[in-house]
């Protein structure tokens, strides 16, 4: 669902990148959710986008629970990160 939304935004030119893989990343799998999160009923999704404005890659962590630092997110190296909790 998140990937569909981001794909549409990429198609209309809202993000940099010559293909979707370079414009955004969305994860909500075992790389972002640990066993304790599952036991507590938490869903944690990490979304990274390369918007036209500002011209940098932005990482969002959406979920509830403990704060996760950008350095703890595998295979992502954000220029700037924004922490959101729901």
N, C-alpha and C positions, 0 to 999 in steps of 0.2 A: 504494500500500500504506500509506504513512504517512497520506495523506489519509483513507483508509477508517478507520483506527484513530482518528484525531482526530475524524472525523465521528461515530463511535460514542460517543466520550467526550463530545462536545458534546450529543448526543441524550439521554444519561443525566444531564445537568446538571452535568458536571464543569467547564464553562467558561462564562464570561460571553458575552453576545452573543445578539441575537435571530435571527441567522442564522449559518451556519458561517463566512462570509466575515469576520464581525466577531469571531469567537471564535478563529480560528487562521489561519496561513498556513504553507504548506510549499512549498519550492522546491528543486529539484535539476536545474536546467537551465543554459542559457548565461548566465544572470544570476548564478549562483553558481560556475560552473566555467569556467576560462579554458583556452585552448589548451594551455598547459603542463601543467595538471592532467590533461587528456585524454591527452597524450603520456606522462605518468607513471602512467596507470591509476588516477587518483584520482577518487572520487565525493565531492562535497561537497554536503550538504543543509543548508539553513537552515530551521529550524522556529520559529515564533513562536506562543505560546498565551496566552490570557487566562484563567488558572485562577481558580476561585472563591477559593482560598487560595494564596498571597497575592493580593490584589486588584490586580494590575498585569500588564502584558503582558511576558512573558519570552521572550527570543530565545535559541535554541540554534544553534550551528554544529557540525555533526557531520561529521567527516571526518578526513583526515590531511594533513599538510603545514604550510605557514606559517600563523601566527596572522593572522586577519583581524579587524580592528577593526569594531565595530558601525557606525561611520560609513562604512565601505566597502561596506555592504550596501545596494543600491539600494532605495528606496521603503520602508524600514523605519526607524522611529525608536523604538528600545527604551527603556524606562524602566530596565531592568536587563538585563544580558546574562550568559550563562554560556557558557564556552568548553569544549567537549568534543572530544577527539581520539580516534579509534579506531585 
